[in-house]
């Protein structure tokens, strides 16, 4: 049985005469046709509302696509949904739909402007961009570099992690996660990830190692060893509580060793002392340790 949609000329005449282009939803079209007269039955009105381009028709096409659309894809789907070439109506429908849904561009702009870095912040930004249609917020997370992605990929328990490692990981992930991958936002992710991991620059670590020795206690051998005249101070590296951990420098040889013995610590030459300092990372800090004793925090800035 034929219905009104089989007569495009009739549909065009009725719509042009009784339905303004700003009636973009199915209920708005039915309301416009409700009081036209007996010649427009409920069946005819419903046939027209189902046939011409509407917000519902365009949204259904977006959902059927299976992915969050770009602005250009909304335009294309609007053209496809407009089987009667009603250009003015199509533009109104596309504008109405675009104003309420999230597109790839609006999501990216929201993430960038809010400088969202964590998964929760990315989700909030995506939802603030509009209704998620076609795909899900999980699709956004999958295509956006997050703080959690970077932290999970780098394990300071298995090896020392430096700022350059964080930068390299962010750069590598951004290749496959292109959403909101501006240099400014990625730099923010790098800084926050480095802080969360406790990843300093290599220069900061070397500087902290040198400062641990330079700031050590200076012990003159004659003050602790009876049968010596050596005056060259032995450097005693202490832990955060001020307890001696290792001795280095001084006149060397037996005298320095005897000073270390008196203090109850091991004597090592300066290079061995530097080499024995390990990097402990995590919970937002990096600390130099010797034999498990915390020596000095490393600047993460």
C-alpha positions in Angstrom: 0.0 0.0 0.0 1.4 3.3 -1.0 1.9 6.1 1.5 2.7 9.8 1.3 6.5 9.1 1.1 5.9 7.6 -2.3 4.9 11.0 -3.6 7.9 13.3 -3.1 6.2 16.3 -4.9 3.3 16.1 -2.4 5.6 15.8 0.5 7.5 18.9 -0.7 4.3 21.0 -1.2 2.9 20.1 2.2 6.2 20.7 4.0 6.8 24.0 2.2 3.3 25.2 3.0 2.9 24.1 6.6 6.3 23.1 8.2 8.9 25.7 8.8 12.6 24.7 8.5 13.1 25.3 12.3 10.8 22.4 13.1 13.7 19.9 13.2 12.3 17.1 15.4 9.5 14.6 14.6 7.2 15.9 17.4 7.7 19.5 16.1 6.7 18.4 12.5 3.6 16.5 13.8 2.6 19.6 15.8 2.9 21.8 12.7 0.7 19.4 10.7 -1.8 18.8 13.4 -4.2 21.6 12.6 -3.8 21.9 8.9 -7.1 20.3 8.1 -8.8 17.0 7.3 -6.8 16.5 4.2 -3.7 15.9 6.4 -4.6 12.8 8.3 -2.6 11.4 11.2 -1.3 8.7 8.9 -0.2 11.3 6.3 1.5 13.5 9.0 3.4 10.5 10.5 4.5 9.5 7.0 5.9 12.9 6.3 7.6 13.1 9.8 9.2 9.7 9.1 10.3 10.6 5.6 11.9 13.9 5.7 15.2 14.8 7.4 14.9 15.2 11.2 17.1 15.3 14.2 16.0 11.8 15.1 16.8 10.5 11.6 20.3 12.1 11.7 21.0 10.9 15.2 20.0 7.3 14.2 22.5 7.5 11.3 25.2 8.7 13.7 24.5 5.9 16.2 24.5 3.4 13.3 28.0 4.6 12.3 29.4 3.1 15.5 31.8 6.0 16.2 31.8 9.5 17.5 31.6 11.7 14.4 33.7 14.6 13.3 32.0 17.8 12.2 32.5 16.9 8.6 30.9 13.5 9.1 27.8 15.1 10.7 27.5 17.1 7.5 27.8 14.1 5.3 25.3 12.0 7.4 22.9 15.0 7.3 23.1 14.9 3.5 22.5 11.2 3.4 19.5 11.5 5.8 17.9 14.2 3.5 16.3 12.0 0.9 14.1 14.9 -0.4 16.9 17.5 -0.9 15.5 20.0 1.5 18.7 22.0 1.8 17.4 24.6 4.2 15.8 22.0 6.5 18.9 19.9 6.3 21.1 22.8 7.5 18.8 23.5 10.4 18.8 19.8 11.4 22.5 19.5 11.1 23.0 22.7 13.2 20.6 21.5 15.8 22.2 18.1 16.1 25.7 19.5 16.2 24.7 22.0 19.0 23.7 19.1 21.3 26.1 16.3 20.5 29.9 15.9 21.0 32.0 15.7 17.9 35.6 14.7 17.8 36.6 18.4 17.4 34.4 19.6 20.3 35.8 16.8 22.6 39.4 17.6 21.6 38.8 21.3 22.2 37.3 20.7 25.6 40.2 18.4 26.7 42.7 20.9 25.4 41.1 23.9 27.1 40.7 22.2 30.4 44.2 20.6 30.2 42.6 17.3 31.3 45.3 14.7 32.0 43.8 12.0 34.1 41.1 9.5 32.9 38.5 11.1 35.1 39.3 14.6 33.8 39.2 13.4 30.2 35.8 11.8 30.8 34.5 15.0 32.3 35.8 17.0 29.4 34.3 14.6 26.8 30.9 14.8 28.5 31.1 18.6 28.8 31.5 18.7 25.0 27.9 17.3 24.5 26.0 14.1 24.2 28.2 11.2 23.3 26.6 9.6 20.2 27.8 6.9 17.8 30.6 5.8 20.1 31.3 5.9 23.9 33.4 7.8 26.3 35.7 4.7 26.4 36.5 5.4 22.7 37.8 8.9 23.8 39.9 7.4 26.6 41.3 4.9 24.2 42.5 7.6 21.8 43.8 10.1 24.3 47.1 10.0 26.2 46.4 10.0 29.9 48.5 10.4 33.0 47.5 6.8 34.0 48.7 5.4 30.6 52.2 6.9 31.1 52.6 6.0 34.7 51.4 2.4 34.1 53.9 2.0 31.2 56.9 3.0 33.3 58.0 0.8 36.3 60.5 2.5 38.6 60.7 -0.8 40.5 62.4 -2.6 37.6 64.7 0.3 36.5 65.5 3.9 37.1 63.1 6.1 35.2 64.3 9.6 34.1 62.5 12.5 32.7 63.7 11.6 29.2 62.0 8.2 29.6 58.7 9.9 30.4 59.0 12.2 27.4 59.8 9.3 25.1 56.8 7.3 26.4 54.4 10.2 26.0 55.7 10.8 22.4 55.3 7.1 21.5 51.8 6.9 22.9 50.7 10.0 21.1 51.3 8.4 17.8 48.4 5.9 18.4 46.4 8.2 20.6 46.0 11.4 18.5 43.2 13.1 20.4 44.2 16.3 22.2 47.9 15.7 21.3 49.0 19.3 21.2 52.5 20.0 22.5 51.2 22.1 25.4 48.9 19.3 26.7 51.5 16.6 26.2 54.0 18.6 28.1 51.5 18.9 31.0 51.1 15.1 30.9 54.9 14.7 31.0 55.3 16.9 34.0 52.5 15.3 36.0 53.7 11.8 35.1 57.3 12.6 36.0 56.1 14.0 39.4 53.8 11.0 40.0 56.6 8.5 39.2 59.3 10.5 40.8 61.3 10.8 37.6 64.0 13.4 37.8 66.4 14.5 35.0 69.7 12.7 34.9 71.4 16.0 35.6 69.4 16.4 38.8 70.4 13.0 40.0 74.1 13.7 39.3 73.8 17.0 41.1 72.2 15.4 44.1 74.9 12.8 44.3 77.6 15.4 44.3 75.8 17.5 46.9 75.4 14.5 49.2 79.2 14.2 49.4 79.9 18.0 49.4 77.4 18.5 52.3 78.7 15.5 54.3 80.2 15.9 57.8 83.9 16.7 57.8 85.8 14.6 60.3 89.4 15.4 61.0 91.3 12.1 61.7 93.1 13.4 64.8 89.7 14.0 66.4 88.8 10.3 66.3 92.1 8.4 65.9 94.7 8.6 68.6 98.0 7.7 66.9 97.8 9.9 63.7 98.8 13.4 62.7 96.6 13.4 59.6 94.6 16.6 59.3 92.9 16.1 55.9 89.2 15.7 56.8 87.3 12.5 55.9 83.9 13.2 54.5 81.1 11.3 56.2 77.9 11.0 54.2 74.9 10.9 56.5 71.3 9.8 56.1 68.2 12.1 56.4 68.3 11.6 60.2 72.0 12.7 60.4 73.3 9.2 61.0 76.6 8.3 59.3 76.3 5.9 56.3 79.6 5.9 54.5 83.0 7.6 54.7 85.0 8.8 51.8 87.9 11.1 51.0 90.4 12.3 53.5 94.1 11.2 53.5 93.1 7.8 52.3 94.7 4.5 53.1 94.7 3.1 56.6 94.0 6.4 58.3 90.7 7.0 56.5 89.8 3.4 57.0 90.4 3.7 60.8 88.2 6.8 60.9 85.4 4.9 59.2 85.9 2.0 61.6 85.6 4.4 64.6 82.3 5.8 63.1 81.0 2.3 62.4 80.7 2.7 58.6 82.4 1.4 55.5 85.1 3.5 53.8 84.9 3.9 50.0 86.7 6.1 47.6 84.7 9.0 46.1 83.8 7.2 42.8 82.7 4.1 44.7 80.6 6.2 47.0 78.9 7.9 44.0 78.3 4.6 42.3 76.7 3.1 45.5 74.0 5.7 45.5 70.7 4.2 44.3 67.6 6.0 43.1 64.4 5.2 45.0 61.3 6.4 43.2 57.6 6.6 43.7 54.7 8.4 45.4 55.8 11.7 43.9 59.4 11.7 45.0 62.9 10.5 44.1 65.5 9.8 46.8 69.1 8.8 46.8 69.9 5.8 49.0 72.9 3.9 50.1 72.3 0.3 51.4 68.7 1.3 51.9 69.4 4.4 53.9 67.8 7.5 52.5 70.5 10.1 51.8 69.0 13.0 49.9 65.9 13.9 47.9 66.3 14.7 44.2 64.7 17.8 42.8 61.9 16.9 40.4 61.5 20.4 38.9 
